[in-house]
Amino acid sequence: MNNKLTYLDFNEAVKKSLELIVPTTLTQKIPLLEALNKVIAQDIICIKNLPSFNNSAMDGFAVKFEDAGKKLNIKRVIYAGDKDEKILANLQDNECYKIMTGAQVPNDADTIIPIENCLEVTDKTVLIPKDLKKGSNLRIKGEEQKKGNVLLKKGEVIRSSHITLLASQGIVMVEVFKDISIAVLSTGDELKEPWEISSEDEIYNCNSYALISLLKEKGFNATYSGVIPDDLNKSKEFISTLKNYDVVITTGGISMGDADFVAQAFLDNGLEPIFHGVNLKPGRPIMMGKMNKTIVFSLPGNPLTAMVNMHLFAIPALKKLQGSSCFYHDVIKAKNKKEFKTKQGRVNIVLGTCENGIFTVTRDNKYGSGMITVLYESNALLVTSKDTSSISEEQEVGVISFNNKLINKQIDIFN
């Protein structure tokens, strides 16, 4: 392996990371209530008009528009769920229906007047106001969705609103792309698992827990596969067992230290890297490539660096791999609260909080890449161009929220 990393331009690294990905084609049909966060595998067509019949949006009176200002006789009361003879269209002159919200409106009424807007209401008659708007409070059959429309598109990630639409169609099984399989690993003999006793000379393995929980937040399932040993031969053997996974994500062991064997172990297992090193701060020694059919992300070992690179590089690529049509970062426009400095010559990833349109940099952008608490203190990040030396007070900035939904077109994320 070369003893020096080649630092690829940030934009080129992002481009290469997405070009490497071929979306999955494997699908499965699952129950609707298990479909949250899954990706729709084919267009879903509307099979039932929404609404499926003309109905009232209010409790009130169903009238003919030309009867505005008249005193009308109440022919009958129509309740939600009434049908057949109870909703026959048979209004005579100077008649109307009293109607409840959601009830079917007979074809001879074209306007609904809320009961509170009517005058002289009795059990038998009602005085209709003069000022009417034709068609008000009347929900027309198919006005929301018509049979044959594309209701949901292939590649959409299913949210609760999607499930509402699908349930309205009587759909209880939905075809989605099968979950991609992801293995998450750490490296380093100094690591101890959280359930083990850790001496002053050892550290707890928080990276794998951080990455798996982040993946779960983003709709993925991942398997924790352990710690890669700090030994080249053992690392090679360990990695050779991971080739059945769609994705392998590691942290640590890819820099140029004497004990950094992970990159070489992957290369010895057939990895074809597309980059090893990106010109950004923090997180320069990131590596990505393909090992047979397995996508490999090797992230830096520091927790902060691993997490921000997961947000910027890995999550969009994984969304594309999972079949989602939305795999580009969205940007929130905000005003920067306090001036801070950045390092020219490379892209900077700056942590902060974004609330009510105000971005506040975390700790004046003075923190180490090995810190953990700053992740907890932040809810967003800002990406600078390599020519930026500072962000001034009150400057408008583009911010990527940790909780952002990805979008289906690429936009400029630089400041």
C-alpha positions in Angstrom: 0.0 0.0 0.0 1.2 3.6 -0.7 2.6 5.3 2.3 0.9 8.6 1.5 -2.8 9.3 1.1 -4.0 11.1 -2.1 -6.5 13.8 -1.1 -9.3 13.9 -3.6 -11.3 17.1 -4.1 -14.5 17.0 -2.0 -16.9 17.5 -5.0 -15.2 14.8 -6.9 -15.4 12.4 -4.0 -19.1 13.0 -3.6 -19.6 12.5 -7.4 -17.6 9.2 -7.3 -19.4 7.9 -4.2 -22.8 8.2 -5.9 -21.6 7.0 -9.3 -20.3 3.8 -7.6 -23.8 2.9 -6.4 -26.2 0.7 -8.4 -29.6 0.7 -6.7 -30.9 -2.6 -5.4 -33.6 -4.3 -7.5 -34.6 -6.9 -4.9 -38.2 -6.4 -3.8 -40.6 -7.9 -1.3 -44.3 -7.4 -0.3 -44.8 -6.5 3.3 -47.8 -5.5 5.5 -48.7 -1.8 5.4 -47.9 -1.2 9.1 -44.4 -2.6 8.6 -43.7 -0.4 5.6 -42.6 2.8 7.5 -39.2 4.1 6.2 -39.2 1.4 3.4 -38.7 2.5 -0.3 -41.6 2.0 -2.7 -40.6 -0.5 -5.4 -43.1 0.4 -8.1 -45.6 3.2 -8.8 -48.8 2.8 -6.9 -52.0 3.7 -8.9 -55.1 5.2 -7.4 -57.8 2.5 -7.5 -60.5 4.4 -5.5 -61.5 8.0 -6.1 -60.7 10.4 -3.2 -63.3 11.2 -2.1 -65.3 8.3 -3.5 -68.6 10.3 -3.4 -69.7 13.9 -3.1 -69.8 14.6 0.6 -70.3 17.5 3.1 -67.3 19.2 4.8 -69.6 20.7 7.5 -72.6 20.1 9.6 -75.3 22.2 7.9 -77.7 22.4 5.1 -77.3 21.1 1.5 -79.0 23.5 -0.9 -79.3 24.6 -4.5 -77.3 27.8 -5.0 -80.2 29.6 -6.6 -82.1 29.3 -3.3 -79.9 31.8 -1.6 -81.9 34.1 0.6 -84.9 31.9 0.7 -86.7 30.2 3.6 -86.5 26.5 2.9 -88.3 23.4 4.2 -86.0 20.7 5.5 -86.8 17.6 3.5 -84.9 15.2 5.6 -81.7 14.7 7.6 -78.7 12.9 6.0 -76.1 11.3 8.3 -72.7 10.0 7.5 -73.1 6.4 6.3 -76.6 6.9 4.9 -77.1 5.4 1.4 -79.6 4.1 -1.1 -83.0 5.7 -0.6 -81.8 8.1 2.1 -79.6 9.9 -0.4 -82.0 10.0 -3.4 -82.0 13.3 -5.3 -85.6 14.5 -5.0 -85.7 18.0 -3.8 -88.8 20.0 -4.6 -89.1 23.7 -4.9 -88.1 25.5 -1.7 -86.6 22.4 -0.1 -83.1 21.5 1.3 -81.4 18.7 3.2 -80.0 19.0 6.7 -76.7 17.2 6.5 -73.8 16.0 8.7 -70.1 16.2 8.1 -68.9 13.4 5.8 -72.4 12.5 4.7 -73.1 11.8 1.0 -74.6 14.8 -0.8 -77.5 14.1 -3.3 -76.8 15.2 -6.9 -79.5 17.9 -6.7 -77.7 20.0 -4.1 -74.6 21.9 -5.0 -73.7 24.0 -2.0 -73.4 23.4 1.8 -74.2 26.1 4.3 -72.7 25.6 7.8 -75.5 25.5 10.4 -73.9 28.4 12.3 -74.2 30.6 9.2 -77.9 30.0 8.8 -80.9 32.1 10.1 -84.1 31.1 11.9 -83.2 27.4 12.2 -86.1 25.2 13.3 -86.8 21.5 13.1 -88.7 22.0 9.8 -87.4 25.2 8.2 -84.2 27.3 7.8 -83.6 30.8 6.4 -80.6 30.6 4.0 -78.3 33.6 3.9 -78.2 35.7 0.7 -74.4 35.8 0.4 -73.5 32.3 -0.9 -70.5 30.9 -2.8 -71.6 28.1 -5.1 -70.0 24.8 -4.3 -68.7 25.9 -0.8 -68.1 23.1 1.7 -68.9 20.4 -0.9 -66.2 17.8 -1.5 -66.6 16.5 -5.1 -66.0 12.9 -6.0 -62.4 12.4 -7.2 -61.4 16.1 -6.6 -58.4 15.0 -4.5 -57.3 11.9 -6.5 -59.0 10.2 -9.5 -58.8 6.5 -10.3 -55.8 5.9 -12.6 -53.7 8.6 -11.1 -50.1 7.8 -10.0 -50.7 8.0 -6.2 -47.1 7.3 -5.1 -44.0 7.0 -7.1 -41.3 4.3 -7.2 -38.4 5.4 -5.0 -40.4 7.4 -2.4 -39.6 6.6 1.2 -42.8 5.7 3.0 -43.8 8.1 5.8 -47.0 8.1 7.9 -48.6 10.3 5.3 -48.0 7.7 2.6 -49.5 5.0 4.9 -52.6 7.2 5.2 -53.0 7.3 1.4 -52.4 3.6 1.0 -54.9 2.8 3.7 -57.5 5.1 2.0 -57.1 2.8 -1.0 -57.7 -0.4 0.9 -54.1 -1.4 0.3 -52.8 -3.7 3.1 -49.7 -5.1 1.3 -47.1 -2.9 -0.4 -44.1 -3.8 -2.6 -40.9 -2.3 -1.3 -37.2 -2.7 -2.0 -35.7 -5.3 0.3 -33.5 -3.9 3.0 -29.9 -3.7 2.1 -27.6 -5.6 4.6 -25.1 -3.5 6.4 -22.2 -4.6 8.7 -20.7 -2.1 11.1 -17.2 -2.7 12.5 -14.6 -0.9 14.6 -10.8 -1.3 14.7 -8.3 -1.2 17.5 -7.0 -3.5 20.2 -7.4 -0.7 22.7 -11.2 -0.9 22.3 -13.5 -2.3 25.0 -17.2 -3.0 24.6 -19.5 -1.0 26.9 -20.3 -4.1 28.9 -16.6 -4.8 29.6 -14.3 -3.2 32.2 -12.1 -0.5 30.7 -8.8 0.6 32.3 -7.4 4.1 32.0 -5.4 2.9 29.0 -8.4 1.6 27.1 -11.4 3.2 25.6 -15.0 2.2 25.1 -16.2 1.4 21.6 -18.7 4.1 21.0 -18.3 4.4 17.2 -20.2 1.3 16.3 -23.1 2.2 18.6 -23.1 5.7 17.2 -23.2 4.6 13.5 -25.8 1.8 14.0 -28.1 4.2 15.9 -27.6 6.9 13.1 -28.4 4.3 10.5 -31.6 3.3 12.3 -32.6 7.0 12.6 -32.3 7.1 8.8 -34.3 4.0 8.2 -31.6 1.4 7.8 -30.9 -1.8 9.8 -27.3 -2.7 10.5 -25.5 -5.6 12.2 -22.7 -5.0 14.6 -19.9 -7.4 13.5 -17.2 -6.7 16.1 -13.7 -5.2 16.2 -11.1 -5.8 13.4 -7.9 -6.8 15.1 -4.7 -4.7 14.8 -2.9 -7.4 12.8 -2.7 -7.6 9.0 -3.2 -11.3 8.6 -6.0 -11.4 11.2 -7.6 -8.4 9.6 -7.5 -10.0 6.1 -9.2 -13.2 7.5 -11.8 -11.2 9.4 -12.7 -9.0 6.4 -12.9 -12.1 4.1 -16.0 -13.2 6.1 -17.9 -10.0 5.3 -18.4 -10.4 1.5 -22.1 -11.5 1.8 -23.1 -8.0 3.1 -24.2 -5.3 0.7 -22.3 -2.7 2.7 -19.4 -2.8 5.2 -18.7 0.3 7.3 -15.6 0.5 9.4 -14.1 3.2 11.6 -10.3 3.6 12.2 -7.2 1.9 10.9 -7.1 3.6 7.5 -4.5 6.3 8.1 -0.8 5.8 7.8 0.1 4.6 11.3 2.2 1.5 11.9 -0.9 -0.3 13.2 -3.3 0.9 10.4 -3.9 -2.4 8.6 -7.5 -2.1 7.5 -7.0 -0.5 4.1 -4.4 -3.1 3.1 -6.6 -5.9 4.4 -9.4 -4.7 2.2 -7.1 -4.4 -0.8 -5.9 -7.9 -0.2 -9.6 -9.0 -0.3 -10.1 -7.5 -3.7 -11.3 -4.0 -2.8 -11.2 -1.6 -5.7 -11.0 1.9 -4.0 -12.5 4.9 -5.7 -10.7 7.2 -3.3 -8.6 7.0 -0.1 -8.4 10.5 1.3 -10.6 13.6 0.7 -9.5 17.2 1.1 -11.7 18.1 4.0 -11.5 19.0 7.7 -12.2 16.9 9.7 -12.1 13.5 8.1 -9.4 13.4 5.4 -8.5 9.7 5.6 -11.9 8.4 4.5 -11.9 5.5 2.0 -14.6 4.1 -0.2 -14.7 1.4 -2.8 -16.2 -1.9 -3.9 -15.1 -5.4 -2.8 -16.7 -7.8 -5.3 -20.3 -6.8 -4.8 -19.9 -5.2 -1.4 -19.7 -1.4 -1.0 -17.1 -0.4 1.6 -17.0 2.8 3.6 -13.9 3.1 5.8 -14.3 6.1 8.1 -11.8 7.8 10.4 -11.5 6.4 13.9 -12.5 9.6 15.8 -16.2 9.5 16.7 -16.9 13.1 15.6 -15.2 12.6 12.3 -16.8 9.3 11.6 -20.3 10.7 12.3 -20.0 13.8 10.1 -18.6 11.8 7.3 -21.5 9.3 7.6 -23.9 12.2 7.3 -22.1 13.7 4.3 -21.0 10.7 2.3 -22.4 7.4 3.5 -26.1 8.2 4.1 -26.8 9.7 0.6 -25.0 6.7 -1.0 -26.9 4.2 1.1 -30.2 5.9 0.3 -29.4 5.5 -3.4 -28.4 1.9 -2.9 -31.7 1.2 -1.1 -33.6 2.4 -4.2 -34.7 5.9 -2.9 -35.0 8.6 -5.5 -34.0 11.2 -2.9 -30.3 11.0 -2.0 -29.0 14.6 -2.1 -28.7 16.9 0.9 -31.2 19.6 1.4 -30.0 23.0 2.7 -31.7 25.2 5.3 -31.1 29.0 4.9 -30.1 30.6 8.1 -28.3 33.7 9.5 -25.0 33.1 11.2 -25.1 34.4 14.8 -21.4 34.8 15.5 -18.3 35.2 13.3 -15.9 32.2 13.2 -12.8 31.2 11.3 -12.2 28.3 9.0 -9.1 26.8 7.4 -8.5 27.8 3.7 -7.3 25.2 1.2 -9.8 22.5 2.1 -13.5 22.0 2.7 -14.4 22.6 6.3 -17.3 20.8 8.1 -18.5 23.1 10.9 -20.8 21.9 13.7 -23.5 24.1 15.2 -27.1 24.5 16.1 -29.8 25.8 13.8 -33.0 27.1 15.5 -35.5 29.6 14.3 -33.4 30.5 11.3 -30.3 31.2 13.3 -27.1 29.2 13.0 -24.8 29.2 16.1 -21.4 27.6 15.7 -20.5 25.1 18.3 -17.7 26.2 20.6 -16.5 28.9 18.2 -15.4 26.2 15.8 -12.6 25.3 18.2 -12.9 21.6 19.1 -10.9 18.5 18.4 -11.9 15.8 16.0 -11.7 13.3 18.9 -14.4 15.0 20.9 -17.7 13.4 21.5 -19.7 15.9 23.5 -19.8 18.4 20.6 -22.0 16.0 18.6 -24.5 16.1 21.4 -24.3 19.9 21.5 -25.0 20.3 17.8 -28.0 19.6 15.5 -26.6 20.7 12.2 -23.5 21.2 10.1 -22.3 23.8 7.7 -19.9 23.0 4.8 -17.5 25.7 3.6 -15.7 25.9 0.3 -11.9 25.5 0.3 -11.6 29.3 -0.4 -13.5 30.3 2.7 -11.5 31.7 5.6 -14.3 32.9 7.8 -18.1 33.2 8.2 -19.2 36.6 9.3 -21.8 37.7 11.7 -25.3 37.9 10.1 -24.1 36.2 7.0 -26.7 34.0 5.3 -25.5 30.4 5.3 -26.7 27.1 4.0 -27.0 24.5 6.8 -27.6 20.7 6.7 -29.7 19.5 9.6 -28.9 16.2 11.2 -32.6 15.4 10.8 -33.0 16.6 7.2 -34.8 14.6 4.6 -32.8 14.0 1.5 -34.1 15.5 -1.8 -34.1 14.3 -5.5 -31.9 17.0 -7.0 -28.4 18.2 -6.2 -28.0 21.7 -4.8 -25.0 23.7 -3.7 -24.1 23.0 -0.1 -21.1 25.2 0.1 -20.6 28.5 2.1 
